[in-house]
Amino acid sequence: MKSNNLSPTDPAQLGLHSPYLGSEVFTLRFTSTPRGARLARRLVGVRLDEWGVPYGTGPHETVVLVAAELAANAVRHGHVPGRDFRLLLRVTAAPSPLARVEVSDTRAERVPPRPGKLPEPGDELANAGRGLLLVEGLAERWGWCPRLGAPGKTVWAECALT
């Protein structure tokens, strides 16, 4: 007997259809817990592999690490009891291959510093923001903005897939 169950990350299962020609989109809500952050990281890796960015390649590892850091920050700094965080992964092929990771949480009053304004290693405040130092070093660009239509913020990063 053959099962016709769809993969939990199958776009048809999630009801996603990208409005962007030549791009792939994955979005899902996760519990604002370490377990939710781990699951987000794993599903980003699975989705990238399914989209042709194979496991073990530099671009795959970079995007997964960036997604893991953003998800961990949402759990650690953006947690509101009873509220989830949302992860969006978009991969576009043209004009140059790019992955964009967006993580939205519901805590509006705790915002990260602007890009380029992170504490230097050894600074008194360097105990916070180390994950964002990794994101800044790996991503082409990153930033944050208020969450549209809901309380909170969205932290995003874009990584080249070449």
Backbone bond lengths (Angstrom), bond angles and torsions (degrees), N, CA, C in turn:
res aa  C-N    CA-C-N  psi(-1)  N-CA   C-N-CA  omega(-1)  CA-C   N-CA-C  phi
1 M - - - 1.450 - - 1.523 108.89 -
2 K 1.281 117.28 130.49 1.457 122.53 -178.22 1.524 109.83 -102.13
3 S 1.319 114.63 131.91 1.456 120.05 177.92 1.520 109.16 -82.92
4 N 1.299 116.21 140.95 1.456 119.18 175.65 1.521 111.64 -109.29
5 N 1.341 116.07 23.29 1.460 120.06 177.15 1.514 109.63 -67.65
6 L 1.305 116.51 139.61 1.450 121.38 177.64 1.519 110.14 -83.44
7 S 1.314 115.78 155.74 1.456 121.55 173.73 1.524 108.42 -59.85
8 P 1.356 118.34 145.14 1.467 118.99 178.68 1.519 112.94 -63.83
9 T 1.333 117.55 -15.00 1.461 119.93 178.22 1.517 111.75 -108.08
10 D 1.327 118.02 9.34 1.459 121.75 179.53 1.526 109.37 -67.51
11 P 1.347 118.03 129.35 1.463 119.38 -178.86 1.524 112.94 -55.96
12 A 1.342 117.78 -33.73 1.462 120.19 178.66 1.529 110.37 -65.75
13 Q 1.327 116.82 -35.89 1.463 121.87 178.95 1.535 110.01 -66.49
14 L 1.323 116.73 -37.39 1.452 120.91 -176.92 1.522 112.86 -88.02
15 G 1.329 116.79 -7.14 1.455 120.31 -179.80 1.515 112.76 71.72
16 L 1.338 117.42 30.23 1.461 120.82 -177.58 1.514 111.19 -101.68
17 H 1.292 115.65 134.78 1.458 121.97 173.15 1.512 106.00 -137.82
18 S 1.309 117.03 116.59 1.458 120.86 -174.43 1.523 110.94 -69.71
19 P 1.332 117.81 130.50 1.457 120.33 174.48 1.529 111.53 -79.88
20 Y 1.340 116.57 -4.77 1.455 121.04 -177.72 1.513 109.52 -100.83
21 L 1.311 116.72 117.85 1.445 121.31 178.73 1.522 109.35 -63.91
22 G 1.327 117.50 132.14 1.454 120.76 178.21 1.510 113.54 79.08
23 S 1.322 118.01 20.21 1.456 119.58 177.87 1.522 109.99 -132.43
24 E 1.302 114.28 162.17 1.459 122.26 176.75 1.517 107.47 -122.74
25 V 1.333 116.84 143.19 1.459 121.41 -178.50 1.522 109.35 -133.28
26 F 1.318 115.15 135.44 1.463 122.56 174.03 1.517 106.29 -132.76
27 T 1.325 117.06 129.91 1.460 120.93 176.16 1.526 109.14 -144.34
28 L 1.325 114.76 142.53 1.459 119.92 -178.09 1.523 108.51 -160.71
29 R 1.329 116.30 150.02 1.462 122.02 173.17 1.515 108.92 -92.16
30 F 1.334 115.86 144.28 1.454 122.33 -179.98 1.521 108.88 -130.84
31 T 1.326 115.98 151.68 1.459 119.43 175.82 1.522 108.47 -64.84
32 S 1.304 116.09 143.42 1.460 121.48 -177.80 1.531 109.34 -82.11
33 T 1.335 115.10 65.07 1.460 123.77 -179.30 1.527 108.44 -137.73
34 P 1.340 118.10 163.86 1.465 119.40 174.76 1.532 112.19 -56.04
35 R 1.308 116.89 -35.92 1.470 120.09 177.83 1.533 110.99 -63.94
36 G 1.329 117.33 -41.11 1.461 120.95 177.06 1.522 111.69 -63.09
37 A 1.341 116.82 -39.92 1.467 120.55 178.49 1.529 110.78 -65.48
38 R 1.325 117.48 -40.88 1.478 121.21 177.19 1.517 110.97 -62.40
39 L 1.319 116.59 -44.30 1.460 120.71 179.66 1.530 110.82 -63.52
40 A 1.317 117.17 -41.12 1.468 120.71 177.46 1.526 110.09 -59.51
41 R 1.328 116.76 -46.60 1.468 120.58 179.18 1.522 111.11 -59.18
42 R 1.323 117.13 -46.41 1.470 120.60 -178.97 1.524 112.38 -64.25
43 L 1.321 117.02 -41.53 1.461 119.15 -179.46 1.522 112.14 -69.94
44 V 1.328 118.09 -31.49 1.468 120.10 173.41 1.525 109.14 -62.55
45 G 1.325 117.38 -43.71 1.466 120.71 178.34 1.514 112.46 -61.93
46 V 1.323 117.09 -43.71 1.466 121.50 179.10 1.520 110.15 -63.29
47 R 1.313 116.12 -46.70 1.460 120.13 -177.28 1.527 110.94 -63.88
48 L 1.331 118.30 -44.39 1.460 120.76 178.09 1.530 111.36 -58.13
49 D 1.325 116.45 -43.55 1.468 120.62 179.12 1.526 110.54 -62.24
50 E 1.329 117.23 -42.88 1.465 121.10 178.72 1.523 111.88 -63.90
51 W 1.330 117.30 -28.61 1.452 121.97 -178.91 1.522 113.41 -90.18
52 G 1.335 117.17 4.50 1.459 120.16 175.52 1.514 115.50 97.25
53 V 1.320 118.20 12.79 1.464 121.94 172.31 1.528 105.12 -107.43
54 P 1.348 117.32 91.07 1.459 120.73 -166.36 1.532 114.93 -70.30
55 Y 1.331 113.97 151.98 1.464 121.93 172.82 1.526 109.49 -51.23
56 G 1.315 116.63 146.06 1.455 121.61 174.54 1.517 114.96 83.75
57 T 1.324 118.36 -4.66 1.463 120.30 177.63 1.526 109.37 -91.71
58 G 1.307 115.82 156.71 1.462 120.52 179.82 1.514 113.64 -56.85
59 P 1.352 117.88 -49.26 1.469 118.11 179.81 1.529 112.90 -60.71
60 H 1.331 117.92 -39.14 1.467 121.45 179.07 1.523 110.07 -61.63
61 E 1.331 116.20 -49.92 1.458 120.02 -177.74 1.527 111.47 -63.88
62 T 1.330 117.26 -37.70 1.457 120.97 179.28 1.521 111.52 -63.30
63 V 1.328 116.77 -49.37 1.467 120.25 -177.34 1.534 110.18 -65.53
64 V 1.323 117.33 -40.45 1.468 120.10 179.38 1.528 110.39 -63.83
65 L 1.338 117.60 -42.10 1.462 120.18 179.09 1.532 111.20 -64.97
66 V 1.308 117.15 -42.75 1.466 120.55 178.21 1.531 110.00 -62.18
67 A 1.332 117.14 -45.53 1.470 120.53 178.21 1.527 110.94 -61.36
68 A 1.325 117.20 -40.94 1.468 121.14 179.48 1.525 110.99 -62.48
69 E 1.327 117.20 -43.28 1.464 120.43 179.89 1.525 111.58 -65.41
70 L 1.329 116.49 -43.68 1.463 119.03 -179.95 1.526 111.24 -66.10
71 A 1.331 117.57 -39.65 1.466 120.78 178.22 1.530 110.70 -66.70
72 A 1.325 116.88 -42.67 1.472 120.21 178.59 1.527 110.75 -62.33
73 N 1.338 117.02 -39.78 1.464 119.65 177.66 1.522 111.63 -65.39
74 A 1.331 116.72 -37.35 1.467 119.32 177.91 1.524 110.68 -62.29
75 V 1.332 116.26 -38.04 1.466 120.57 179.48 1.528 110.65 -72.65
76 R 1.320 116.33 -43.84 1.461 120.52 -174.66 1.531 113.05 -77.16
77 H 1.311 117.06 -43.35 1.463 120.32 -172.95 1.521 114.28 -108.96
78 G 1.331 117.78 -16.02 1.458 120.45 -176.34 1.517 114.07 -114.26
79 H 1.324 116.71 8.76 1.472 120.87 -176.53 1.523 111.61 -68.20
80 V 1.311 114.60 129.81 1.455 123.27 169.86 1.521 105.18 -125.34
81 P 1.336 118.43 124.68 1.469 119.68 -176.76 1.528 111.96 -52.08
82 G 1.314 115.33 132.02 1.457 121.48 178.17 1.516 114.81 82.72
83 R 1.324 118.30 0.70 1.464 121.96 -179.13 1.518 110.31 -114.69
84 D 1.324 116.49 141.91 1.457 122.83 179.28 1.518 110.17 -92.99
85 F 1.339 115.60 169.50 1.459 119.40 167.71 1.522 107.61 -111.54
86 R 1.317 116.12 157.85 1.457 122.17 -177.12 1.514 108.88 -118.57
87 L 1.335 115.54 133.97 1.454 121.32 176.46 1.517 108.95 -115.21
88 L 1.319 115.95 136.23 1.449 122.04 174.41 1.525 107.23 -125.36
89 L 1.330 116.65 131.01 1.462 123.17 174.71 1.512 107.25 -121.04
90 R 1.331 116.24 124.55 1.460 120.97 177.02 1.519 107.81 -126.60
91 V 1.333 116.34 128.84 1.460 121.84 175.44 1.517 107.24 -116.31
92 T 1.330 116.42 125.48 1.460 121.50 178.08 1.522 108.98 -116.79
93 A 1.323 115.20 147.05 1.458 120.38 -176.57 1.519 112.71 -95.95
94 A 1.321 118.16 -30.53 1.460 119.94 -174.04 1.519 109.50 -124.35
95 P 1.290 120.36 148.47 1.458 127.81 0.59 1.524 112.90 -75.82
96 S 1.329 118.70 -25.70 1.463 120.58 172.20 1.521 107.62 -136.50
97 P 1.342 117.41 144.56 1.475 120.30 -176.35 1.531 111.55 -58.03
98 L 1.340 114.94 128.64 1.456 121.27 -174.90 1.521 109.63 -145.72
99 A 1.324 115.91 142.04 1.468 121.15 173.09 1.522 107.67 -115.67
100 R 1.315 115.93 133.44 1.464 121.59 176.04 1.515 107.69 -118.01
101 V 1.324 116.11 127.15 1.462 123.04 177.35 1.518 106.96 -113.24
102 E 1.328 116.70 128.47 1.459 122.20 175.94 1.517 108.14 -125.06
103 V 1.320 116.42 131.45 1.466 121.17 176.03 1.518 107.45 -125.09
104 S 1.329 115.67 122.98 1.468 122.09 -178.37 1.516 109.62 -112.86
105 D 1.331 116.27 133.46 1.461 120.92 173.58 1.518 108.42 -125.45
106 T 1.319 117.13 177.84 1.462 120.50 -173.42 1.524 113.83 -105.82
107 R 1.317 117.72 9.11 1.466 119.95 179.33 1.521 109.17 -98.79
108 A 1.322 115.53 107.08 1.467 120.83 -175.28 1.525 113.05 -83.41
109 E 1.341 117.98 -26.64 1.460 119.45 -172.71 1.528 113.48 -81.94
110 R 1.328 118.92 -14.21 1.473 121.04 178.26 1.518 108.17 -108.02
111 V 1.315 116.28 100.02 1.458 121.07 -177.14 1.526 109.72 -114.65
112 P 1.325 116.32 148.67 1.467 118.98 177.48 1.518 110.49 -75.09
113 P 1.325 116.67 162.63 1.463 118.38 173.86 1.522 109.94 -66.96
114 R 1.302 116.31 162.21 1.467 120.57 176.87 1.524 109.07 -70.05
115 P 1.343 117.09 152.98 1.464 119.66 176.10 1.528 110.92 -53.93
116 G 1.321 115.00 139.47 1.458 120.62 -178.41 1.515 113.81 85.37
117 K 1.336 117.43 -6.58 1.465 121.90 -178.62 1.519 112.04 -112.36
118 L 1.333 117.54 17.18 1.462 120.91 -179.25 1.522 110.18 -72.85
119 P 1.343 117.82 151.67 1.467 119.77 179.08 1.521 111.08 -65.54
120 E 1.317 115.42 145.36 1.461 121.03 176.85 1.527 108.96 -75.12
121 P 1.351 117.91 148.52 1.467 119.13 174.18 1.533 109.72 -55.07
122 G 1.315 116.60 134.35 1.457 121.38 -178.08 1.517 113.21 96.23
123 D 1.335 118.06 -16.12 1.463 120.33 176.62 1.524 109.64 -66.17
124 E 1.308 114.72 157.62 1.460 120.50 178.71 1.532 111.63 -58.02
125 L 1.332 117.90 -35.21 1.454 122.66 -178.10 1.518 113.02 -89.96
126 A 1.339 117.87 6.62 1.464 120.84 -173.68 1.528 113.12 -69.23
127 N 1.340 118.46 -10.96 1.467 118.98 176.60 1.517 111.26 -67.97
128 A 1.312 117.37 -21.78 1.457 121.98 175.57 1.524 107.53 -108.61
129 G 1.305 116.52 147.62 1.460 119.78 174.93 1.510 115.40 90.21
130 R 1.341 118.23 4.35 1.464 118.95 179.91 1.514 111.44 -66.59
131 G 1.324 117.72 -35.99 1.457 120.62 177.27 1.518 111.27 -63.10
132 L 1.318 116.37 -38.48 1.456 119.85 177.65 1.528 111.84 -69.71
133 L 1.337 117.76 -26.41 1.469 119.95 172.92 1.524 109.82 -62.93
134 L 1.339 116.68 -39.93 1.470 120.31 175.73 1.525 110.43 -63.58
135 V 1.319 116.05 -45.75 1.457 120.38 -179.89 1.530 109.68 -60.13
136 E 1.324 116.66 -45.37 1.464 119.98 -179.77 1.526 111.56 -62.34
137 G 1.330 117.09 -36.38 1.455 120.86 -179.89 1.519 113.90 -74.58
138 L 1.333 117.42 -29.58 1.466 121.23 -175.39 1.519 113.92 -95.65
139 A 1.312 116.91 -33.86 1.462 120.45 -174.71 1.534 110.90 -84.80
140 E 1.318 114.40 153.48 1.462 120.09 173.93 1.531 109.58 -68.60
141 R 1.337 114.91 -42.75 1.463 122.47 178.75 1.518 107.66 -149.26
142 W 1.312 116.23 154.51 1.459 120.98 172.20 1.521 108.15 -153.31
143 G 1.312 115.38 165.08 1.455 120.44 178.09 1.512 110.52 -179.24
144 W 1.286 115.52 -170.75 1.467 120.13 176.46 1.515 108.54 -147.86
145 C 1.317 114.48 160.18 1.456 121.03 178.81 1.524 108.21 -152.60
146 P 1.331 117.63 159.59 1.464 119.33 174.42 1.529 109.37 -60.32
147 R 1.301 115.57 145.95 1.458 121.50 179.34 1.522 108.85 -71.62
148 L 1.308 116.99 132.52 1.458 121.34 -178.12 1.528 110.81 -77.98
149 G 1.306 116.68 130.47 1.456 122.26 173.83 1.511 115.71 73.21
150 A 1.330 118.04 8.40 1.462 121.01 -179.68 1.527 108.49 -158.95
151 P 1.329 117.06 160.68 1.463 117.91 176.60 1.530 110.18 -70.83
152 G 1.308 115.52 151.27 1.456 120.01 176.33 1.514 112.63 119.57
153 K 1.322 114.31 -160.57 1.464 121.06 -176.96 1.514 109.75 -144.84
154 T 1.321 115.49 162.30 1.456 123.17 174.67 1.527 107.05 -123.43
155 V 1.329 115.72 124.93 1.457 121.92 173.77 1.524 105.84 -105.11
156 W 1.335 117.10 131.95 1.451 121.29 -175.12 1.521 110.36 -132.24
157 A 1.326 114.83 156.63 1.463 121.11 175.71 1.524 108.09 -148.01
158 E 1.319 115.35 145.91 1.475 121.43 177.75 1.524 108.22 -119.88
159 C 1.344 115.43 131.89 1.459 122.32 -177.89 1.522 109.28 -125.23
160 A 1.322 116.05 134.66 1.460 121.10 176.50 1.525 108.91 -71.17
161 L 1.323 116.63 144.42 1.466 121.34 -179.91 1.533 111.69 -107.79
162 T 1.328 117.51 20.03 1.462 120.57 179.45 1.500 110.65 -97.80
